[in-house]
Amino acid sequence: MSKCAVSCAKVASTNIIAKGSGGQVSEQPAVNPARAAHIPALDGVRGIAILMVLFEHFTPKYYATNSLPLRFIEQLAHSCWMGVDLFFVLSGFLITGILLRARSSPRYFISFYGRRALRIFPIYYLVLVLVFLSPWLVTQSNDVKRMLSLWPWYWFYATNYLIALRGSFQPLDSRTLGLGHFWSLAVEEHFYLLWPTIVWICSERTLARVCLAIMATAFALRCWAAWVGHDLIYLYVTTHCRMDSLAVGALLAVLVRQREPRILLRRYKWVALSAGAATVIISALQQRGLQTALTIVEYSIVALAFAAFICLSLCGGRVSRMVSSRPLRFFGIYSYGIYIYHGLFATKLTETFSIKKMSFNTGHLWLGILPHYVLCIGIPLVVAILSYHLIEMHFLKLKRFFQ
């Protein structure tokens, strides 16, 4: 290819002409997800996901109050269960993109699994070691000891199926310690285990069909699970019932290699708009106790809506600038550590810095909203920052051996 052609290709792939708010023409950076190893906007998307998770987990659900701000926050937090689904779709997108770019490498499997292990395993197993060997747990209640007796489920990423078998998060959560949030890490680990082989043996066209087949299979399995009497928790945590969210992200990764995100979003605009509207409607209906009837379809619809959001984040313009903001990217960088650590003391933090206590007993609970969230979110953030710079960074530097 000539130098002129290369130069033109770079210009075409890195710039999009867009109109500013004042009507002036300005350049907005475009993103080519098929070639970019790191996309700053997706750090912001990850930041949104972790903030949704924290907002849901740290919002108390036991205040019987007529306070309008508290009732609004509780209703909003209830919808933020979708933060985990955003993580799933984003993981499917990023991991599939990494695998497609590396498919011709002779060290394809070694590089992928080595780099994933260095990113995921250190603090996950560090937390397990600290929890299971910590001396203070010896004197804890029977529910903690019962939780610790289930150690194989944690060490081999099978906690989601333990929850499904017991029909409750209780085996993994106690009043003083919580590891129930590890279920989503188990789902993603199952994805990492099988997906690289599928990507390696399939052409992109075949891979897109596999993604569609997985989406249809997950939907069918949820129908079956509901038909035979499994509860909503089973549909929520099991890998085979949730794999459509990861498949939607993977399908997006395949599609953006063939078309620019802006063109892709324009072509499937009706899908994006329908999924977004359906997500809002489903969230509203669930508030009225219709969960059982909607659970079968909601995960696929929410995944499609988030795929559209990710695609929109890659197009440049206002949404891209929003998700690329420093605060969101900041939370995104530390999101894995925040997710790992926050569940360990979520219950304690919510009780110690409850909205009622933070209102300083004034009788006006709304006064405690801001300090409650600042402390409950800030403490896991500080722990995650320390963990990243003191522990994780040393392992991440070893990724150079798995290029």
C-alpha positions in Angstrom: 0.0 0.0 0.0 1.4 3.4 -0.9 2.2 6.1 1.7 -0.5 8.3 0.4 -3.1 5.5 0.8 -1.9 4.8 4.3 -2.1 8.5 5.2 -5.7 8.7 3.8 -6.7 5.6 5.7 -5.4 7.0 8.9 -7.3 10.3 8.4 -10.5 8.5 7.5 -10.3 6.2 10.6 -9.4 8.8 13.2 -11.5 11.8 12.4 -15.2 12.5 12.1 -16.5 15.9 11.2 -19.3 17.0 13.5 -21.1 20.2 14.3 -20.6 21.8 17.7 -23.4 23.3 19.8 -22.7 26.7 18.3 -23.1 25.4 14.7 -19.4 25.5 14.0 -17.6 22.6 12.5 -15.2 20.7 14.7 -13.3 17.5 14.6 -14.3 14.7 17.0 -12.1 11.6 17.4 -13.5 8.5 15.9 -12.7 5.0 17.2 -12.0 2.0 15.1 -12.7 -0.9 17.6 -11.4 -3.4 15.1 -7.8 -2.1 15.5 -7.7 -0.1 18.8 -6.2 -2.0 21.7 -7.5 0.5 24.2 -10.5 2.7 23.9 -10.8 5.5 26.5 -14.6 5.8 26.1 -15.1 2.2 27.2 -13.3 2.9 30.4 -16.1 5.4 31.0 -18.7 2.8 30.1 -17.1 0.5 32.7 -17.2 3.4 35.2 -21.0 3.7 34.6 -21.4 0.0 35.2 -19.6 0.0 38.5 -21.4 3.1 39.7 -24.7 1.4 38.9 -23.6 -1.7 40.9 -22.5 0.4 43.9 -25.6 2.5 43.8 -27.8 -0.6 43.9 -25.8 -2.4 46.6 -25.4 0.6 48.9 -29.0 1.8 48.7 -30.9 0.7 51.8 -34.2 -1.1 51.0 -35.7 -1.1 54.4 -36.8 2.5 55.1 -40.5 2.8 55.4 -40.7 6.5 54.9 -42.8 9.1 53.1 -39.6 11.0 52.1 -40.0 11.6 48.4 -36.2 11.8 47.7 -35.6 8.4 49.5 -38.5 6.7 47.6 -37.2 8.0 44.3 -33.6 6.9 45.1 -34.9 3.4 46.1 -36.9 3.0 42.9 -33.9 4.2 40.8 -31.5 1.9 42.6 -33.7 -1.0 42.0 -33.2 -0.5 38.2 -29.5 -0.4 38.6 -29.3 -4.2 38.8 -28.6 -3.8 35.1 -25.0 -2.6 35.9 -23.9 -6.3 36.0 -25.5 -6.8 32.5 -23.5 -3.8 31.2 -20.4 -5.5 32.4 -21.4 -8.7 30.7 -22.0 -7.0 27.3 -18.8 -4.9 27.6 -16.8 -8.0 28.5 -18.2 -9.9 25.5 -17.3 -7.0 23.2 -13.8 -6.4 24.5 -12.7 -10.0 24.9 -14.0 -11.0 21.4 -12.2 -8.0 19.9 -9.0 -9.0 21.6 -9.3 -12.6 20.3 -10.1 -11.5 16.8 -7.1 -9.3 16.6 -4.8 -12.0 18.0 -6.2 -14.9 16.0 -3.3 -15.2 13.7 -0.7 -15.2 16.5 1.1 -18.5 17.2 0.8 -17.8 20.9 -2.9 -17.1 20.7 -4.1 -19.3 23.6 -1.0 -18.7 25.8 -1.1 -15.0 25.4 -4.9 -14.7 26.1 -5.0 -17.0 29.1 -1.7 -15.6 30.5 -2.9 -12.0 30.3 -6.3 -12.8 31.7 -4.9 -14.7 34.6 -2.6 -11.8 35.5 -5.5 -9.4 35.4 -8.1 -11.5 37.2 -6.6 -14.0 39.6 -4.3 -12.0 41.9 -6.8 -10.0 43.9 -9.6 -12.6 43.5 -7.5 -15.3 45.2 -5.9 -12.8 47.6 -9.3 -11.9 48.9 -10.2 -15.6 49.3 -7.0 -16.3 51.1 -7.5 -13.4 53.5 -11.1 -14.3 54.1 -10.6 -18.0 54.7 -7.4 -17.6 56.8 -8.2 -14.5 58.7 -8.0 -15.2 62.5 -10.9 -13.0 63.4 -13.3 -15.2 61.5 -12.7 -18.0 64.0 -14.9 -16.3 66.5 -17.6 -15.3 64.1 -21.2 -16.5 63.9 -22.3 -19.9 62.6 -23.5 -18.4 59.3 -20.0 -17.2 58.5 -18.5 -20.5 59.4 -21.1 -22.2 57.2 -20.3 -19.9 54.4 -16.6 -20.6 54.7 -17.2 -24.4 54.6 -18.3 -23.9 51.0 -14.8 -23.0 49.9 -14.5 -25.2 46.8 -17.3 -23.3 45.1 -15.3 -20.0 45.5 -11.9 -21.4 44.4 -13.2 -23.0 41.2 -15.6 -20.2 40.1 -18.8 -22.1 40.7 -20.6 -19.8 43.1 -23.3 -18.9 40.7 -24.4 -22.5 40.6 -24.3 -22.8 44.3 -26.7 -19.9 44.6 -28.9 -21.5 42.0 -28.9 -24.8 43.9 -29.7 -23.2 47.2 -32.2 -20.7 45.7 -30.7 -17.9 47.7 -27.6 -15.7 48.1 -27.6 -16.6 51.7 -24.9 -19.3 51.4 -22.5 -16.7 50.3 -23.5 -13.7 52.3 -23.7 -13.2 56.1 -24.4 -10.2 58.2 -20.7 -9.4 58.6 -19.3 -10.6 55.3 -20.5 -10.9 51.7 -19.1 -12.9 48.8 -22.3 -13.3 46.9 -21.3 -10.8 44.2 -18.7 -13.3 43.0 -21.4 -15.1 41.0 -21.0 -12.7 38.1 -17.2 -13.3 38.1 -18.0 -17.0 37.8 -20.2 -16.4 34.7 -17.4 -14.4 33.0 -14.8 -17.0 33.9 -16.9 -19.7 32.2 -17.0 -17.4 29.2 -13.2 -17.0 29.2 -12.8 -20.7 29.4 -14.7 -21.7 26.2 -14.9 -18.6 24.0 -11.3 -18.4 22.8 -11.6 -21.8 21.2 -14.8 -20.9 19.4 -13.3 -17.7 18.1 -10.2 -19.5 16.9 -12.0 -22.2 14.9 -14.8 -20.0 13.4 -14.7 -17.4 10.6 -16.2 -14.1 11.4 -19.4 -14.9 9.5 -19.8 -18.2 11.4 -18.9 -16.5 14.7 -21.8 -14.1 14.2 -24.1 -17.0 13.6 -22.8 -18.7 16.8 -23.6 -15.5 18.7 -27.1 -15.5 17.4 -27.5 -19.2 18.3 -26.2 -18.6 21.8 -28.7 -15.7 22.3 -31.6 -18.0 21.1 -30.4 -20.9 23.3 -30.2 -18.7 26.4 -33.7 -17.5 25.8 -34.9 -21.0 25.3 -33.2 -22.2 28.5 -34.8 -19.5 30.5 -38.2 -20.6 29.1 -37.4 -24.1 30.1 -36.2 -23.2 33.5 -39.4 -21.2 34.2 -41.5 -24.0 32.8 -40.0 -26.7 35.1 -40.4 -24.4 38.2 -37.0 -22.9 38.8 -37.1 -19.6 40.6 -35.9 -16.2 39.4 -32.5 -16.5 41.1 -31.8 -19.6 38.9 -32.5 -17.5 35.8 -30.5 -14.6 37.1 -27.2 -16.3 38.1 -26.7 -19.5 36.0 -24.2 -19.2 33.1 -26.4 -21.0 30.6 -29.3 -18.6 31.3 -27.1 -15.4 31.1 -24.8 -16.2 28.2 -26.9 -14.1 25.8 -25.6 -10.9 27.3 -22.0 -11.9 26.6 -23.0 -13.2 23.1 -24.6 -9.8 22.3 -21.3 -8.0 23.2 -19.4 -10.6 21.1 -21.7 -10.1 18.1 -21.2 -6.3 18.3 -17.4 -6.9 18.2 -17.8 -9.0 15.0 -20.1 -6.4 13.4 -17.8 -3.4 14.1 -15.0 -5.1 12.3 -17.1 -5.0 9.1 -18.7 -1.6 9.5 -18.0 1.6 11.3 -20.0 2.0 14.5 -21.8 5.1 13.2 -23.0 3.2 10.1 -23.8 0.1 12.1 -25.9 2.1 14.5 -27.8 3.8 11.7 -28.5 0.5 10.0 -29.9 -1.1 13.2 -31.4 2.0 14.6 -34.8 0.4 15.0 -33.3 -2.4 17.1 -31.5 0.0 19.3 -34.6 2.3 19.8 -36.9 -0.7 20.4 -34.5 -2.3 22.9 -34.0 1.0 24.8 -37.8 1.7 25.0 -38.5 -1.9 26.0 -35.9 -1.7 28.8 -37.6 1.4 30.3 -41.0 -0.3 30.0 -39.7 -3.5 31.6 -38.1 -1.6 34.5 -41.4 0.3 35.1 -43.5 -2.9 35.0 -41.1 -4.7 37.4 -41.8 -2.1 40.0 -45.4 -3.3 39.9 -44.6 -6.9 40.7 -44.5 -8.4 37.2 -41.0 -9.9 37.5 -41.9 -13.5 36.8 -43.5 -12.7 33.5 -40.7 -10.4 32.3 -37.6 -12.2 33.4 -37.4 -14.5 30.5 -37.1 -11.7 27.9 -35.6 -8.9 29.9 -31.9 -10.0 29.9 -31.8 -10.2 26.1 -33.5 -6.9 25.6 -31.3 -5.1 28.2 -28.2 -6.6 26.5 -29.3 -5.2 23.1 -29.9 -1.8 24.6 -26.4 -1.8 26.2 -24.8 -2.9 23.0 -26.4 0.1 21.3 -25.1 2.3 24.0 -21.6 0.9 23.6 -21.8 1.4 19.8 -23.0 4.9 20.4 -20.0 5.6 22.7 -17.7 4.7 19.8 -19.2 7.1 17.3 -17.8 10.3 18.7 -20.1 13.2 19.6 -21.8 14.1 22.8 -22.2 10.6 24.2 -18.6 9.7 23.5 -17.5 12.9 25.2 -19.7 12.1 28.2 -18.4 8.6 28.8 -14.9 9.7 28.2 -15.1 12.2 31.0 -12.3 11.9 33.6 -14.6 11.0 36.6 -16.2 8.1 34.7 -12.9 6.9 33.3 -11.4 7.1 36.8 -14.0 4.8 38.2 -13.6 2.5 35.2 -9.9 2.1 35.7 -10.4 0.8 39.2 -13.8 -0.9 38.6 -12.5 -4.5 38.9 -11.0 -3.8 42.3 -14.0 -1.9 43.5 -16.2 -4.8 42.5 -14.1 -7.4 44.2 -13.8 -5.5 47.5 -17.1 -3.7 47.9 -19.1 -6.8 48.8 -16.8 -7.7 51.6 -18.1 -4.8 53.7 -21.2 -3.6 51.9 -23.5 -4.6 54.8 -21.3 -3.1 57.5 -20.8 0.2 55.6 -24.5 0.5 54.8 -25.3 0.0 58.5 -22.5 2.1 59.9 -23.0 5.0 57.6 -26.7 4.6 57.1 -28.8 7.4 55.7 -30.5 7.6 59.1 -27.3 8.0 61.0 -25.8 10.4 58.4 -28.8 12.7 58.8 -27.5 13.2 62.4 -30.9 12.4 63.9 -32.4 15.6 62.6 -35.6 13.7 61.6 -35.0 14.7 57.9 -33.6 11.5 56.3 -32.8 13.3 53.0 -30.0 15.1 54.7 -28.1 11.9 55.1 -28.3 10.8 51.4 -25.1 12.6 50.2 -22.8 11.6 53.1 -24.1 8.1 53.0 -23.1 7.5 49.4 -19.8 9.5 49.6 -18.6 7.2 52.4 -20.1 3.9 51.2 -18.7 4.4 47.7 -15.6 6.3 48.7 -14.2 3.6 51.0 -14.3 0.7 48.5 -12.8 3.2 45.9 -9.8 4.0 48.2 -9.2 0.3 48.9 -9.3 -0.4 45.1 -6.9 2.4 44.4 -4.4 1.1 47.0 -4.8 -2.5 45.7 -4.3 -1.4 42.1 -1.0 0.5 42.7 0.4 -1.7 45.4 -0.6 -5.2 44.1 -2.2 -5.4 40.7 0.3 -3.2 38.8 3.1 -5.6 39.6 1.2 -8.4 38.0 0.1 -6.3 35.1 3.7 -5.5 34.2 4.2 -9.3 33.6 1.9 -9.1 30.7 4.8 -8.2 28.5 5.8 -11.9 28.6 2.5 -12.8 27.0 2.5 -10.6 23.9 
